[in-house]
């Protein structure tokens, strides 16, 4: 089993809260990790028809059969069970008794906020990170990594075909998640929407343009995008603006949780095809953004990730905001040092110098993440190989702990 960085954060939450909910995309390794961490817990999988019926019709008998401490898998199948969990928590007041997993948050948001507020920690889990793969002996070249993605199944043994895996993944998602929640009536159009969205990876989301291509309303596109986000299959990157009040009305960018999934939706089957595909740069940017997100989540931190774009063409690919200080990152798929890569960061620094972080030791003003060798400082900017992304986004300070 590949060691998961997020394990330590889950264990710390179990010591602090009565229950922990681990959410993430299907097959990202939630169940495998939880059962590895807590092998002595009862285990109930609500995908099982009989167990699901028991949870719905007789929750008290359910907990007789699956006593605490317990792992409740795929809670989105019976979200009403959380009401019984709340009652049992309030009665027993014992920490770390419930681990709940789910791959679809839409039916859960209201229930969790109403029933388990103050009683539960929410943990966001993602597919394998490049750092986790490297620690386990997997360090793939750029194009192979983009096509393969980071789903654990593909690295469990040799011989798996990423394209076939993601084809089955999409069909499972459509049949088990989308069809069951009834949020989408036309699955063929929804799948077409996913493919078109993959072609806009790393670009501004234009609901009206997508609506025209798919043949639905822009309101429907907005709803479908929310479904994908709640399923953890896409991540919406919001823009940074100096005036915070303007941020919510500006257009965000969209990225997929896994480049292997996006590559499949684009019909890219091999590393050779990836190398010559016009969207390779977009997918490489997707890889970097998803790795930044994984690092933040794996360390229990808020993402605090943004991008910047103005009407004059000035753009910063990633901005990490920590303690009101901005850390700038440009993403380039190339392998050579290039002064052009840092031009936008230079312009941004001159305009927003009071907000930008500058390392006191080496004076680095920003970082280029690319496919070449790591160079800690070149003309006031760092160049970091994409396999070392995680080091750039680890929280600089430990979370505040109230002690008395």
Buried (B, 14 or more C-beta within 10 A) or exposed (E): EBEBBBBEBBBBBBEEBBBBBBBBBBBBBBBBBBBEBBEEBBBBBBEBEEBBEBBBEEBEEBBEEBEBBBBBBBBBBBBEBBBBBBEBBEEEEEEBBBBBBBBBBBBBEEBBEEBBEEBBBBBBBBBBBBBBBBEEEBEBEBBBBBBBBBBBBBBEEEEEEBBEBBEEBBEEBBEBBBBEBEBBEEEEBBBBBBBBBBBBBBBBBEBEBBBEEBEBEBEBBBBBBBBBBBBBBBBEBBBBBEEEEEBEEEEBBBBBBBBBBBBBBBEBBEBEBBBEBEBBBBBBBBBBBBBBBBBBBBBBBEBBBBBBBEEEEBEBBBBBBBEEEBBBBBBBBBEEBBEEBBEBBBBBBEEBEEBBBBBEEEEBBBBBBBBBEBBEBBEBBBBBBBBBBBEBBEBEEEEEEEEE
